Amino acid sequence: MEPVLRVENLTKVFTRKGQPDFTAVDHIGFELYPGECLGLIGESGSGKTTVVNMITRLLDSTEGRILLGGEDITRLSGKGLRKAYGEMQMVFQTPTDSFDPRCTLGDGIGESLRNNGMSRAETKQEVARLLTECGLTPEFAARYPHEVSGGQCQRAAIARALAVKPRLLICDEATSSLDVTIQKEIIALLNELRSHHGSELSILFICHDIALVQQFCNRVLVLYKGKIVEQGKPDDVIRNPQDTYTKRLIDSIL
């Protein structure tokens, strides 16, 4: 089976004037397969955000390759990069980051649909469907980001990400700014979406909470100082950690 995402030897070295070079990500590699949820965990400063920024092409890599659906996107720009964004979308830690505060949630969700030539009436109908799929009523389309709760805004952000029918959904600490009850609701929603879309939707789940990853992910990668130090099924990693850092990470939640 061809992976949706393949990362090969990915490396990022930051050059700092008057200081030694800093290797934020150090020759990592992994695959994410259709319908799979892959967790990437590690403490602050482990390199998680740098990995995501390279995959989404917000940051150039120093070395290595990123393949999306078998296509090398490592150096894409312009039209080619816009096409790649139709295949992958991102859900951010802070839900309001996905929306222009001057526009309604419906405008934000429907933006990509309108840009792809969908009529106003069709866009309105599709926005209502996406909101319903994500656990909100169509009436939320008329609300502004500041008029809804954090959990509701994150549901709308997920709806916006799904509008272009991406094959890859990247959730970057998408639940960490929410309280525990709302976290569970968002995880339940993501699980429902996985069940509904099947192999058509894969998720890269960036998180610092291994217990949350255990509830949700098929596999987990543990990142420490820019390197993958452990990987496997979450239950196996938690029950029988091999790396000292992973043991510390697990001990911190027990």
N, C-alpha and C positions, 0 to 999 in steps of 0.2 A: 504494500500500500504506500502510495506517494504521500509524504508528509505535507501538511499545509504550510508549515514553517520549518525551515532547516537553518540552523546557525552553525557555521564552521569556523573554528579557530578565531573567534571574534575577540578583538583586542582594542582597547582605547588607552592611549598614553597622552596625558596632558603635559604640555611644556610650560613651565613657569619661569618667568624671567628672574634670574639670580638665585633660583632654587633648583634642586634636582627634579628631573622628570617624575611624574606621578602616574603609575599604572592603575587606572580605576577598574578596568576589566582585563583579565589576563588569560587569553587563549581559551575561551570557553566554547563548547559545542553542545547542541541538543536538537531534538526533533519534536514537533507537535503534530499529532495525527488527526485526521478528520473525526469530529465528534468528541475529541478528547479534551479534558481540562487539565492543564499542566500548571502546577504551583511553583512559583519562584520565591523563595523566602530568604530572609537575612536581615540583620539589624541595620539601622541607619548607617550609611557609609559603606555598605557591603558591595555596592555597585549596581543594585537593582535598577535605579532610575537611569543610570548611564546605559544599561542594556536596552531598556525600553526606548530611550531616545535614539539609539542607533537603529533599532528595528523599525521604528516609525520614521526614520530618516530626518529627525530633528537635529541629529549630530552625526558627523562623519566618523567612521571607524578608522583606526590606524592600520588595522590588519584584519583579514578574515573576510567571510562572505555571509550574506543573508539572502536566502532563497524563499520566496513566497509563491506557493503553488508551482514550484520548480523553476521560477524565473528569478534570475539574479537581480535584486533591487539595491545592492550595496551602494551603488553610485548614481542611482536614478535621480533625475530632477525634471522640472517642467512637466510636460504632458505625460511622460511615462510615470512620474511620481503621482500625479493626479489619478491616473488609472489604478495604481497600486492602492491608493486610499479608498477605492471602491471595493477592494478586497479585504481591507483591514480597517477597523475603527477602534477608538479608545474611549474608555470611561474613566474619568479622573477622580482623584481623591475628594476634591471639593466640587460638589454637584454644580454649583453656580458657574464654575469655570467653563462649562459647556455652552452657556447661553449669554447672549448680549442682554444686559439688564434693561435695555430700552425696548426690547422686543418681547412678545408673548412666547410662552412655551411652544405654542402651535407654530409660530413663525420659525422658531429655531429648529423644531423637528422637521418642518416642511422645506427648509432651505435647500437641502440637497435634492429633494424631489423636484422642486421648481427649476433648479439649475439643470436637471436632466430632461427638462421639457414637459413635465407633467402639468396639466391644466390646473387652474385654481380650484375648480370643483373636485377634480380627482385628488389633488393634494389634501384638501380638507377631509375627504373621505378616508384617505390612507393614514393621515395623522390620527384620526379618531380610532382607526383600527389598531395602530401602533400603541396608542395610549391604553386602549382596552387590553391589549396583549400584555402590557406591562403593569396591569393592576390599577389603572386610573380611569376615570370616566372621561368621555370626550369633552366635557365641559372644562377640563383642565387646559385645553388648548388656548382658552381666552385669558388665562392667568399669567402673571409675570413671575419671574423667578423669586422675587422677594415676597410674593404672596402665598408661597407654599412652604411646607416643612422640608427639612433636609432629605428625609426619606422619599417624599413625593418628588422632589427635584431630581433625586438620583434615578428614580423610576423613569422620569421624563428624559433624563440624559441617556439612559439605556435605550429608550424608544428612539431617540435621535440617532444613536449609533447604529441601530438595526435598520434604519430607513433605507440605506443603500444595499441591504442584504449582504453584509460582509461575510467572508468565510472565516475570518479571524477577529475575535473580540478581545482586546487587551484591557484588562481591568487593573489599573494601577492604584493599589491601596483604596479600591472603590468603596470599601465599607469602614475604613479606619476612622473617619470623621463622624460616624453615626453611633448612637448608643446601642447597647447590646441587643435590645429587642428589635430595633430597626435593622441591625446587621443581619439577624436571623431571617427577617422578612426579605431582604435583598438577596441573600443566599438562596432562599426558597424560590424566589423569582428566577434567578439565574439557572437553578436546577430545572424549573419548569420549561424555560426557554431551550435548554439543552435537550430535554425530552421531546419537545415539540419539533425542533429543527433537526435533530439527529446528526448525521454526519455532515450536514451542511453548515454547522456552526461549531467552531473550535474556540477554546478560551485559554488565554495565557493570564493566569491569576497571580498578580504581584502582591505580596503580603509579608508582614513580619510576624504573623501569628500562626504557628504551626498547628495549633488546635483547630483553627478555622479552616486551614488547608485540609486537615484530616476529614472534615465534614464534607468537603466539596470536590476535591481534586482526585484524578486517577493516579497521577504521579507527582512527585515533588522533587525539585532541585534545591539544594541548600548552598547559598552563595556566601562566601566569607573572604573578605579582602580581595574581591574581584575574581575569585576562583570558585568553581563548583567543587565542593569538598565531599558532597554526598548526594545520592539520588536513588529513587526507588518508589515503591508504593508507600503512601503516607503511614499506614499502619505498621509496615515493616521498619520504616525509618524510626518511628517513635518507639516501637518495642525493642528494637535492636540497633541503636545508633552506633556507627563505626568511628565517626570522627569526634574528636574532643570538643570542637565547637558545637556540633549538633547536640552532643550530650548536655552542654551548658544551656543551649537554647531550650531543650526539653525540660531540664531541671527548673528553669525559670518560670514555667507555667504549671508545675506540679506542686 
